[in-house]
Amino acid sequence: GITGDVLRSIGNAVPGLTIVMDHLAGKATTFTVEDSWKTDMSAAAAYSGLHIKVSDTHKLSAQTVTGAPAGLIQFQPVADPAPYAPTLDFLYRTFGEDRLIFGTNWPVSDAGGIYVDSIDLQISIVESFLANKYGSRDKVMYENALRVYGPRT
């Protein structure tokens, strides 16, 4: 994949370019916040036009539930929002509330979970994380998407 250093270089080479990285920026589907991923995301965050889509969040539980990375194997995702918090906290501290964009990856997100509405679960996980961060919920859940994807004037 493209590294954070490369994304920063692309952004710096094209002034005003907006970059959105989907699905937690390619993070492994584990609750562990890997040092290599943190280093890569810190490098990417140096470009202010780079945003992270907080989508497919529930798939972080794949390794815990199935013993394998998320793929086409369906599983019952962990519903408790607590184990997702370290990843979300790192992204929140690294990119800030103005550069995170909620998403679901529906209908593909449903392939990662059975016996659950993946959209409702993802909303629950992210809103639980944002509950004590005054003013951040609306930005992450929809305002940032409107700003980044909305019509250009």
C-alpha positions as CSV (number, residue, x, y, z in Angstrom):
1,G,0.0,0.0,0.0
2,I,0.9,3.6,-0.1
3,T,2.8,4.8,2.9
4,G,2.1,7.9,5.0
5,D,5.3,9.5,3.7
6,V,4.2,9.0,0.1
7,L,0.7,10.5,0.8
8,R,2.3,13.5,2.6
9,S,4.6,14.0,-0.4
10,I,1.7,13.8,-2.9
11,G,-0.4,16.2,-0.8
12,N,2.5,18.7,-0.6
13,A,3.1,18.4,-4.3
14,V,-0.5,19.3,-5.2
15,P,-1.5,22.3,-3.1
16,G,-5.2,22.1,-2.0
17,L,-5.5,18.4,-2.7
18,T,-7.9,16.5,-0.5
19,I,-7.1,12.9,0.3
20,V,-9.5,10.5,2.0
21,M,-8.2,7.2,3.3
22,D,-10.9,4.6,3.7
23,H,-11.5,2.0,6.3
24,L,-9.3,3.2,9.2
25,A,-6.5,3.8,6.7
26,G,-5.8,0.1,6.1
27,K,-5.3,-0.8,9.7
28,A,-5.0,-4.5,10.4
29,T,-8.3,-6.0,11.7
30,T,-7.2,-6.3,15.3
31,F,-7.7,-4.3,18.5
32,T,-3.9,-3.9,18.8
33,V,-2.7,-0.5,17.7
34,E,0.4,-1.5,15.9
35,D,3.5,0.7,16.1
36,S,4.2,0.5,12.4
37,W,0.6,1.7,11.6
38,K,0.9,4.5,14.2
39,T,4.2,5.6,12.6
40,D,2.7,5.5,9.1
41,M,-0.4,7.5,10.2
42,S,1.7,10.1,12.0
43,A,3.6,10.7,8.8
44,A,0.4,10.9,6.8
45,A,-1.1,13.3,9.3
46,A,1.6,15.8,8.5
47,Y,-0.3,16.7,5.4
48,S,-3.3,18.7,6.6
49,G,-5.5,17.8,3.6
50,L,-5.5,14.1,4.5
51,H,-8.7,12.7,6.1
52,I,-9.4,9.3,7.6
53,K,-12.7,7.6,7.0
54,V,-13.7,5.8,10.1
55,S,-15.5,2.9,8.4
56,D,-15.7,-0.9,8.8
57,T,-14.8,-0.3,12.4
58,H,-16.5,-3.5,13.6
59,K,-14.0,-5.5,11.6
60,L,-11.2,-4.6,14.1
61,S,-12.7,-7.5,16.1
62,A,-12.1,-10.1,13.4
63,Q,-8.8,-11.4,14.9
64,T,-10.3,-11.6,18.4
65,V,-13.4,-13.5,17.2
66,T,-12.1,-15.7,14.4
67,G,-8.3,-15.8,15.0
68,A,-7.8,-14.5,11.5
69,P,-7.9,-11.2,9.7
70,A,-11.2,-9.9,8.4
71,G,-12.0,-11.3,5.0
72,L,-15.0,-13.1,3.5
73,I,-15.6,-15.2,6.6
74,Q,-18.6,-13.9,8.4
75,F,-18.4,-13.6,12.2
76,Q,-20.2,-12.1,15.1
77,P,-18.4,-8.8,15.8
78,V,-17.6,-7.6,19.3
79,A,-20.4,-5.2,20.3
80,D,-18.7,-3.7,23.3
81,P,-17.3,-0.3,22.1
82,A,-14.4,-0.4,24.7
83,P,-11.8,-2.4,22.7
84,Y,-12.3,-0.2,19.7
85,A,-11.4,2.9,21.7
86,P,-7.5,2.7,21.5
87,T,-7.6,2.8,17.7
88,L,-10.2,5.6,17.6
89,D,-8.3,7.5,20.2
90,F,-5.1,7.3,18.3
91,L,-6.8,8.6,15.1
92,Y,-8.6,11.3,17.0
93,R,-5.4,12.5,18.6
94,T,-3.4,12.2,15.4
95,F,-5.8,13.7,12.9
96,G,-8.2,15.7,15.1
97,E,-12.0,16.0,15.0
98,D,-12.0,17.9,11.7
99,R,-10.2,15.2,9.7
100,L,-12.2,12.1,10.7
101,I,-15.2,11.1,8.6
102,F,-17.7,8.5,9.7
103,G,-18.6,5.8,7.1
104,T,-19.9,2.3,7.0
105,N,-18.7,0.6,3.8
106,W,-22.2,-0.8,3.4
107,P,-23.2,-3.2,1.8
108,V,-19.7,-4.7,1.9
109,S,-19.5,-4.1,5.7
110,D,-22.3,-6.7,6.2
111,A,-19.9,-9.4,4.9
112,G,-17.9,-8.9,8.1
113,G,-20.7,-9.6,10.5
114,I,-23.6,-11.9,11.0
115,Y,-26.6,-11.5,13.4
116,V,-25.9,-7.8,13.6
117,D,-26.8,-4.7,11.7
118,S,-23.3,-3.5,10.8
119,I,-24.4,0.1,10.3
120,D,-26.1,0.3,13.7
121,L,-23.1,-1.4,15.3
122,Q,-20.6,1.0,13.7
123,I,-22.7,4.0,14.7
124,S,-22.8,2.7,18.3
125,I,-19.0,2.2,18.4
126,V,-18.1,5.6,17.1
127,E,-20.7,7.6,18.9
128,S,-19.8,5.8,22.2
129,F,-16.2,6.9,21.6
130,L,-17.2,10.5,20.8
131,A,-19.7,10.8,23.7
132,N,-17.3,12.7,26.0
133,K,-15.7,14.8,23.3
134,Y,-17.8,18.0,23.3
135,G,-18.6,19.2,19.8
136,S,-16.9,16.3,18.0
137,R,-19.8,14.0,17.3
138,D,-21.5,16.1,14.6
139,K,-18.2,16.9,12.9
140,V,-17.1,13.3,12.7
141,M,-20.6,11.8,12.0
142,Y,-21.6,14.1,9.2
143,E,-20.3,17.7,9.0
144,N,-16.8,16.7,7.8
145,A,-18.3,14.5,5.1
146,L,-20.5,17.4,3.9
147,R,-17.4,19.7,3.9
148,V,-15.1,17.2,2.1
149,Y,-17.6,15.6,-0.3
150,G,-20.1,18.4,-0.6
151,P,-20.5,20.6,-3.7
152,R,-17.8,23.0,-4.4
153,T,-18.8,26.6,-4.7
